Amino acid sequence: MTGPEAPGSRIDLGQLRDIPCPLCGGGRSRVKIRERFADLNSAFDYFSEDGGHYRINECLECGFVYSSPVLSEEAVRRLYNAADASPCTDQTSDQSISVNMRRYVQRLMRHSGIRSGRLLDIGCGCGHLLRAAQGLGLEAQGIDPSQDAVQTACGQGCAALHGNYTAESFPENHFDLVSVIHVIDHVLDPLGLLRNVRRHLRPGGAVLVATHNIASLLARITGDRFLAYNIQHITYYTPASLDRMIAAAGLKPVKRLRSLTTYSLRHLAQNGLRDPWRRRAEKTLSLLGLGGLQLTFPFGNIEAVAVKREAS
Ligand SMILES: [Zn+2]
C-alpha cells in the first residue's frame, strides 16, 4: 500500500481490516452472514441500488454482532464525501423525516421527564431534528461530519457544528438531552461515542439512541436480506445488546421502545426495492400521484432512553 490516495480514488478489498468486538474487545468470532459486495466504491452512495454488506460476525465472548473486516474511518469518510448523500432535497421525504424527528424528541422528553433545556443532536444532518426540538421549546445544537449538511442546517436557522464528534467537541456536563439517531451503527467505536455522550450530559440528563433491531420481526422475516445489513453499518443491535452497550458506557438504560417510523411511499420504493422493481414502483406512484402518501410502521428499529446517574 502506498501513501494517502487522491480523493475519489478507487477502494479495493485489500483495504479492509479486521476489528475486535466493538462491545467487549474480544478477538474471537464466528461468521454469522458471509460478506456480499456489489461495487465497494458506489456502495456508500445514498441512492445506490444495492451496496451489499461486510462479513457479519457474532462475538464468541459476548454474542455481539458486528462487521469485520471493514474499511478505515478515513476511507469511509472519503467514500461518503464522494457519494451523493443529499436526502434533504426531496420534498416528500423531507416531510416524513420531520415527522420522525419530532417523534424522537417527544419520546425523549416524555420518558426522561425533561421538558426544557439544551439538546445536542449527534449526526444532525440538515437539521430536521434540531428544528423539531426548537419547535418543542428546546435550545438545540447539532454536530455532523458533512459540511454540506451543516451549511443547510445553519442556513435554516439551526446551530450546527461541522466536524467529527469527540470528547472535546463540547464542554462537560453541558447538555440536558442528547439524541443519537441511527449513528452508533455507523461508527467504528460506538462505545467511545456513548462515553462522550455521558461526558457531555449533565448528571440526571438523558439520551435517546435509535438503531436497527436485528431481532425484530422484519429482520426475522427478511433474514440475510434485512435492509439494515448494508455496507454503511459496522454494528448491529438487539434490544439486549443495545442496553449492554449503553450500560458499558456508564449510562443507565431506563426505557426501551419499538420505533415507529413514518415513510412516504416514494421513499419506501426508492430505498426498499431493487431495480427494475424500484423504477416501476416510482413510475406507478408518480402516475397515481401517491408518492407522497405517508405510512407509519415499526420498520425494524428500536430506541432506548438512558440517563446519566446523578451521583456519577
Ligand atoms: Zn464481544
Residues whose N, C-alpha, C, O or C-beta is under 5 A from the ligand:
A	BS01	ZN	C21 L23 C24 G25 G26 C59 E61 C62 G63 F64
